[in-house]
Amino acid sequence: MTQTPETGTPLTIIAKLKAKPGMEQEVYDACHALLAPTQAEAGCINYDMHRSSEDPGVIIFYENWATRSLWDAHMKSPHLTAFSAATADTVELWDIFQGEKVGS
């Protein structure tokens, strides 16, 4: 039987951000500031930040959450809403993959 997100299916998120030219360090600093508060959130299994070695303006977050509802709460958290507002003019791309693990 497949669990639904409401009954506890873990959720994987891969978020990709691309800074506007000249804004790479500002976006990096804002992203880095998300690590500690997000890792302390209920349901956060891991929240890993990666910066491209080929393009320092590209940042990937690899995240695992206990449930979709806990990730939804993260998306409404004060630190993430403040981040979104603060980087609105510095990020040119924000792409989010949402998935559930299939098989082993």
N, C-alpha and C positions, 0 to 999 in steps of 0.2 A: 504494500500500500504506500503510495506517495503522500508525504506530508505536504500540507499547504503552508505558505509563509506564516499564517496565523497560528499554526500548531507547532511551530518551532523549526522550520527548515532553515538551516544556515544560509546566509547570503554572501556572495563574493562581489566586491565592487572593484573595478579597475577604472580609475579616474585619470584622465590625461588633460593637462593644462599646457598651453603654449603662451609664453609671455610675448607682449608686443616688443618690437625691436627697441633696445635701450632700457627696457624695464625688467630684464632678467633677474637682477639681484633683488629688486624690490619684491617681485613675485616669489622668488626663492625664500626670502626672509619671512614673508607672510605665510607661505606654506609650512615652513619649518616651525613657525609659532603654533601651528595646529596640532603638532605631534603630541605633546604632553597632555593637553586637555582632552583630546580625542581618545588617547590610549587609556585614560582614566574613566571613560564613559561606560555605563552599564551595557553589556552585550558586545563590546569591542573585543574580538579575539586577537586580531592584529591590525595594525595601521602603519604600513611601511611606505616611506617616501623614497623615491628614486629620482635622480637628476641625470639626464642624458649626458653621456661622455662625448657625444658628437655635437649636440646643440644644447648649451646650458639654459636655453629658454624653455626647454621641454621638461616637465615634471610629471611623473606617474605616481599615483598612490595605489598600492595593492592592499585591499582591506578585506577582512572577513568579520562578519557580524553574526551573532547568535540567531537573530531573526530579522526579517524585513522591518517589523515595527520598531525595533531598536535602532536600525539604520535610519528609518524615517525620523525618529526622535533626534538622532544626530544631525540630520539635515536641517532641523529647526533649532539646534542648539545656539546659544548666544555667540559662542566663538566662531561657529561656521557662518551664521548670518552676518556677523561683523566682517569676517573675511570676504564674503561675497560682495558686500558693499564697498569695502576698501580696495578690492582688486577689479572692480567693474571696468575701470578705464585702463587697466594694465594687462589684462588677459585677452588674447585674441581668439583663443579656442578653449573650450571646456567640453570634453566628451566623457560621458559616463556609461560604462558597461555594467549591467546588473545580471548576475547569473547564479545558478545553483549547480553544485557539483553533480556530475553524472558518472556513475560507476566508481570504480576504485583505481 
